[in-house]
Every structure is written in structure tokens, then in C-alpha cells.
Amino acid sequence: MNSQEKYELLTRNLKEVVGDDRVKSILDERDLKIYFGTATTGVPHVGYFVPILKIGDFLKAGAEVTILFADLHAYLDNMKSTWELLEHRVAFYELLIKEMLSSVGVPLEKLKFVRGTDFQLSREYTLDVYKLSATSSLRNAQHAGAEVVKQTDNPKISGLLYPGLQALDEEYLGVDVQFGGVDQRKIFMYAREFLPKIGYKKRSHFMSHLIPGLGESGKMSSSEPNSKIDFFDTDKQIRKKISKAFCQDGVVEGNGLLALLKYVLFVKYEHEGEDFVIERPEQYGGNISFSSYDEVENSFASKELSSIDLKQGISNEIIKFVTPIREKLLENSELGKKAYPEIFK
């Protein structure tokens, strides 16, 4: 691929790109260095495919990708996790991410994993935390973390430090781009404003879409089990969750199933060169095949495609996609028991 082809692959399906001129100039000289951070707390669900499949695009475009396991952040999150538990969860996340990427044939040679505690407790990093704290106000920090840090009337200092720590990771990981969900935007803008104030360069930022949950509220939350599909759900549980998903005929806006189709399944199809096929008996019109997401959306919006058929098709495809990954995780049940004892009983 030439630099323009790489840029198109790197940025496809993103919600927003900030600093794309700098990205293009770097691509004219070399491949990008990108980092993605994730806190090793809860159990990843199928929605986690949105950033991971995008990372697959980065790797296919030749980028060097660093996945940062934010174990220090996870530990400081109300001290809910022990270091021993986090050690096992980091290993679990690494196993899962490799399986997710391998499932769509992504090369892993330029992928590396780093833990926050590998460098965030060093003298140099700590000194830079103090420097950032001296240049940033309380209001700056609260605004930057508004979308990702729990807001209370009496915020903890750790939450106020969060944006600065995430900004410094860009420098200490030596990357050109930080990637995350669009809910990270204010932190990204904080990094662009404050890193130069302590002598570091401004990075570019890639932001992915956030997909809605399966319920009518549109939220995907661990407190709403039916709003998301977990990797450990059985085929029967997956079908039940999708059958109950909010999906009004002809209504595209806020449809979690369509979002799952667009940002997970069709990205998978693009990697594999496949179509979305809904299997139906001949007496109900036979199978329907779609080569692009837009075809599905247009058909659904015009009510040519019913919610019943859409749910049936997505159920089959999600099960085919998730089953090999679930089986691999269950093969490593000893690690699972150590990382998530409440699940692997």
C-alpha cells in the first residue's frame, strides 16, 4: 500500500480524526506508531470488538501498535481490585485480544503489550505528573475527565489526575497517535493543549464510534446484562438477548443491532471478503445476501427487511463469530478462574 491507501485504511469507520495533516506527513516517511489504552477491570463484551477490529486495520496498514493495560488506573479505581487479581486480568485481556485479532486473520508481529506499572511509577514520569499538575487547573482536569471519570460533588484526587496520566502515556510510549472511543475526546484535547506546555510534542488522535446497547435505553452497561453480549454467553443466551433487543421496524436511529452489524460484523466481513447472509426457508423468500452495511440499512429503513429477519441473521453471525473465541477462553479456564472468580465458579 502507498501512503494514501494506508491513510484510508487507518481512518475508515472512525468517528473523528484530529491532526490528520500530521498523520499524512508521517505516512509519507514511515509507518505510524499508535497506542490504545484499556483498564483491566470488567469483563470485555462483544462491543469490545469495535476498537479491537479497528486495531486490526492499523496492523494491516503496517502501523506499530501498543496496547497499554492500565493496571495502575484499575488499581486506583476505588481500590476495588488487588494487584494479584489485576495480574491475572492483564493476562486474560492479552489472551482475548490476540484471539479476537487472529479470528479475522490480522498479523500480530507489530503488536505489543505494555502495563502502566512498567513505566508510570518511574522518577521521570512522576516528576512530569507534578509538572502537568502545576500547569493545569482543577477546572481543566474536571472538564477533561467529564466523559470518563465518575463525576461527584466530592471528586477523588485520582480522578483529577487521570487526564494528565493518559496524556503523558503518549510521550512515554513514544507514539504518533493515541486511539480511543469518542468519549475520550476531552482527554485527547487536554493532551494536545498541555503536553506542549511541559516541552512535549502534540500528538494526533483517532476516535472510534460508541455503539448503543441492545435495550431501549440505548446504554450498554454491566448493570444491564441484556444490553450487551458477553463472550461467555451460550448460543441460547445470545439468541435470547438478540430476540429481546429493541429493534423497531424501519427505525435506524438508536438501533443497537444495526450498530453491532455496522461496526463489528461488517468490519469482520471486510477483513474476510464475505457478505452478510440471512438464512430463511424458501417458503419465506429464501436467503437474503447483503454486500454492504448501507444495503442493509436502506432495506431496513424501507421496511423491506423486517426486524425478525434482521435478528435471525445477526444471531447466527454473532454465534459463528464468538464461539471459537469462547472455546479458546474456556480452554484456559484456570486463568479465567483467577481473573474472574465470580464467573468461572
C-alpha positions in Angstrom: 0.0 0.0 0.0 1.1 3.5 -0.7 0.7 6.3 2.0 -2.7 7.3 0.8 -4.1 3.7 0.8 -2.6 3.3 4.3 -4.3 6.5 5.5 -7.7 5.4 4.1 -7.4 2.0 5.9 -6.2 3.7 9.1 -9.1 6.1 9.3 -12.0 4.2 7.8 -15.0 3.8 10.1 -13.6 6.3 12.6 -15.9 8.9 14.2 -13.2 11.6 14.2 -9.6 12.3 13.3 -7.7 15.2 14.9 -4.4 16.1 13.5 -4.7 14.3 10.2 -2.3 16.6 8.3 0.5 15.4 10.7 -0.6 11.8 10.2 -0.3 12.2 6.4 3.1 13.8 6.6 4.4 10.9 8.8 3.0 8.3 6.4 4.9 9.9 3.6 8.1 8.9 5.5 7.3 5.9 7.6 4.6 3.8 9.3 2.6 5.2 12.2 3.1 4.3 15.9 -0.3 4.1 17.7 -1.3 3.4 21.2 -4.6 2.2 22.7 -5.2 2.1 26.5 -7.6 -0.1 28.3 -8.3 -0.5 32.0 -8.2 -4.2 33.1 -11.3 -4.1 35.2 -14.6 -5.6 33.9 -15.1 -8.5 31.5 -14.8 -7.4 27.9 -18.0 -8.0 25.8 -18.7 -8.1 22.1 -18.8 -4.3 21.9 -15.1 -4.5 22.6 -14.7 -5.7 19.0 -15.2 -2.1 17.9 -11.8 -0.8 19.0 -10.0 -4.2 18.5 -11.1 -4.6 14.9 -10.0 -1.0 14.3 -6.6 -2.0 15.7 -6.7 -4.8 13.1 -6.9 -2.1 10.4 -3.9 -0.3 12.0 -1.8 -3.5 11.9 -2.8 -4.3 8.3 -1.7 -0.8 7.4 1.7 -1.5 8.8 1.4 0.5 12.0 3.2 -0.3 15.2 0.5 -0.7 17.8 1.0 -0.6 21.6 -1.9 -1.8 23.8 -1.5 -0.3 27.2 -3.0 -2.3 30.1 -3.8 0.5 32.6 -3.3 -1.7 35.6 -2.4 1.3 37.9 -5.5 3.1 36.9 -7.5 -0.1 37.5 -6.0 -0.4 41.0 -6.7 3.2 41.9 -10.4 2.8 40.8 -11.8 2.9 44.4 -9.2 0.2 45.3 -11.7 -2.5 44.1 -9.1 -4.9 42.7 -6.0 -6.4 44.3 -2.6 -6.5 42.5 -2.8 -10.2 42.3 -6.3 -10.1 40.6 -5.1 -7.4 38.2 -2.1 -9.6 37.2 -4.4 -12.4 36.1 -6.8 -9.9 34.3 -3.9 -8.5 32.3 -3.0 -12.0 31.1 -6.7 -12.7 30.4 -7.1 -9.4 28.3 -3.9 -10.2 26.3 -5.2 -13.7 25.5 -8.6 -12.4 24.5 -7.3 -9.6 22.3 -4.9 -11.9 20.5 -7.8 -14.3 19.8 -10.1 -11.5 18.6 -7.5 -10.3 16.1 -6.5 -13.8 15.0 -10.1 -14.6 14.3 -10.1 -12.1 11.4 -6.6 -13.0 10.2 -4.7 -9.9 11.4 -0.9 -10.2 11.6 0.4 -9.7 15.2 4.1 -9.1 14.5 3.9 -5.3 15.1 1.6 -5.6 18.2 3.0 -5.2 21.7 1.5 -5.1 25.1 2.7 -2.8 27.9 1.5 -2.4 31.5 1.1 1.0 33.1 3.2 -0.1 36.1 6.1 -0.8 33.7 6.8 3.0 33.5 4.2 5.0 35.4 6.0 4.7 38.7 9.4 5.9 37.5 11.0 9.0 38.8 10.8 10.8 35.4 7.1 10.0 34.9 6.3 11.1 38.5 8.1 14.4 38.0 6.1 15.0 34.8 2.9 14.4 36.7 3.8 17.2 39.0 4.8 19.4 36.1 1.4 18.9 34.5 -0.4 19.5 37.8 1.4 22.8 38.0 0.2 23.9 34.6 -3.4 22.6 34.7 -6.2 23.9 36.9 -8.8 21.9 38.8 -11.4 23.1 36.2 -9.2 21.9 33.3 -8.9 18.4 34.8 -12.6 18.1 35.7 -13.6 19.2 32.2 -11.1 16.8 30.5 -12.4 13.8 32.5 -16.1 14.7 32.4 -17.0 11.8 30.0 -14.9 9.0 31.5 -14.3 9.8 35.2 -17.3 9.4 37.5 -18.5 12.9 38.5 -19.3 13.6 42.1 -19.7 16.6 44.4 -16.6 15.4 46.2 -14.3 14.1 43.5 -11.2 12.0 44.4 -7.8 13.4 43.5 -7.1 10.2 41.5 -9.9 11.1 39.1 -8.5 14.6 38.6 -5.0 13.1 37.8 -6.5 10.7 35.2 -6.4 13.1 32.1 -2.8 14.1 32.9 -1.6 10.5 33.3 -3.3 9.5 30.0 -1.7 12.4 28.2 1.8 11.6 29.5 1.4 8.0 28.2 1.6 9.4 24.7 5.1 10.7 25.4 6.4 7.8 27.4 5.2 5.2 24.8 6.8 7.3 22.0 3.7 7.2 19.7 2.4 9.4 17.0 -1.3 8.8 17.6 -3.5 7.9 20.5 -6.6 5.9 19.7 -9.8 5.6 21.8 -13.5 6.0 21.8 -15.1 9.4 21.1 -15.9 9.6 24.8 -12.1 10.2 25.3 -12.2 13.4 23.2 -11.9 15.9 26.0 -8.9 14.0 27.4 -7.3 14.0 23.9 -7.8 17.8 23.6 -6.3 18.2 27.1 -3.2 16.3 26.0 -2.9 18.5 22.9 -3.1 21.6 25.0 -1.0 20.7 28.0 1.8 18.4 26.8 3.5 21.2 24.8 3.4 23.3 28.0 5.9 20.9 29.6 8.1 20.6 26.5 6.5 17.6 24.7 5.0 17.5 21.2 1.4 17.4 20.3 0.1 14.1 19.0 -2.8 13.2 16.6 -5.9 11.3 17.8 -8.2 8.7 16.3 -11.6 8.3 17.8 -14.0 5.3 17.2 -17.8 5.3 17.5 -19.5 4.2 20.6 -22.3 1.7 19.9 -25.5 1.7 21.8 -26.7 -1.2 23.9 -29.4 -3.6 22.9 -32.1 -2.2 25.2 -34.5 0.7 24.6 -32.4 2.9 26.8 -29.5 2.7 24.3 -27.0 2.2 27.1 -24.5 -0.6 27.1 -23.8 -1.3 30.8 -22.7 -4.1 33.1 -25.6 -3.3 35.3 -28.0 -4.2 32.4 -27.0 -7.7 31.4 -29.3 -7.8 28.4 -27.8 -4.6 27.0 -24.7 -6.5 25.8 -23.5 -9.8 24.6 -20.7 -11.4 26.7 -18.1 -13.8 25.3 -19.2 -16.4 27.8 -22.9 -16.3 26.8 -24.1 -19.6 25.4 -25.7 -19.8 21.9 -29.1 -19.9 23.6 -28.4 -16.8 25.7 -27.1 -14.9 22.6 -30.3 -15.7 20.7 -32.5 -14.7 23.6 -30.7 -11.4 24.1 -30.9 -10.5 20.4 -34.5 -11.6 20.2 -35.4 -9.3 23.0 -33.3 -6.4 21.7 -35.1 -3.1 20.9 -35.5 -3.0 17.2 -38.5 -1.2 15.7 -39.2 -1.9 12.0 -38.0 0.9 9.8 -36.2 2.8 12.7 -32.5 3.1 12.2 -31.6 5.7 14.9 -30.5 4.2 18.2 -30.7 0.7 16.9 -28.1 -1.3 18.8 -28.4 -4.3 16.5 -27.7 -2.2 13.4 -24.7 -0.6 15.1 -23.4 -4.1 16.0 -23.8 -5.0 12.4 -22.1 -1.9 11.1 -19.1 -1.6 13.4 -18.4 -5.2 14.2 -19.8 -7.7 11.7 -19.3 -5.7 8.5 -15.8 -4.8 9.6 -15.2 -8.6 10.0 -16.6 -9.1 6.5 -14.3 -6.5 5.1 -11.3 -8.4 6.6 -12.5 -11.7 5.2 -14.2 -10.6 2.0 -17.6 -12.0 2.9 -21.2 -10.9 2.6 -23.9 -10.7 5.3 -26.3 -13.6 4.6 -29.6 -14.0 6.3 -30.8 -17.6 6.1 -34.5 -18.1 5.5 -36.7 -21.1 4.4 -37.8 -21.0 0.8 -41.4 -20.5 1.9 -40.4 -17.2 3.5 -38.5 -15.9 0.5 -35.2 -17.8 0.8 -31.8 -16.4 1.8 -31.0 -12.7 1.5 -27.4 -11.5 0.9 -26.0 -8.0 1.5 -22.6 -6.9 0.4 -22.5 -3.6 2.3 -24.0 -2.2 5.5 -25.7 0.6 3.5 -27.7 -2.0 1.7 -28.9 -3.5 5.0 -29.8 -0.1 6.4 -31.7 1.0 3.3 -33.6 -2.2 3.2 -34.4 -2.0 6.9 -35.4 1.7 6.7 -37.8 1.0 3.9 -39.2 -2.0 5.8 -38.3 -4.4 3.1 -36.1 -6.1 5.7 -38.0 -7.0 8.9 -36.7 -6.9 12.4 -37.4 -10.6 12.7 -35.2 -11.5 9.8 -32.5 -9.0 10.9 -32.4 -10.5 14.4 -32.2 -14.0 13.0 -29.3 -13.1 10.7 -27.3 -11.3 13.4 -27.9 -14.1 15.9 -26.4 -16.6 13.5 -23.4 -14.4 12.6 -22.6 -13.4 16.2 -22.7 -17.0 17.3 -20.4 -18.1 14.5 -18.0 -15.2 15.4 -18.0 -15.6 19.1 -18.0 -19.4 19.5 -14.3 -20.1 18.6 -13.2 -17.3 20.9 -15.4 -18.5 23.8 -14.0 -22.0 23.3 -10.4 -20.7 23.5 -11.2 -18.8 26.7 -12.8 -21.9 28.2 -9.7 -23.9 27.3 -7.8 -21.5 29.6 -10.4 -21.8 32.4 -7.6 -21.8 35.1 -6.6 -18.3 34.1 -10.3 -17.4 33.9 -10.9 -18.6 37.5 -8.0 -16.5 38.7 -9.1 -13.4 36.7 -12.8 -13.6 37.2 -13.7 -16.0 40.0 -17.3 -14.8 40.1 -17.8 -16.1 36.5 -15.6 -19.2 36.5 -17.0 -20.9 39.5 
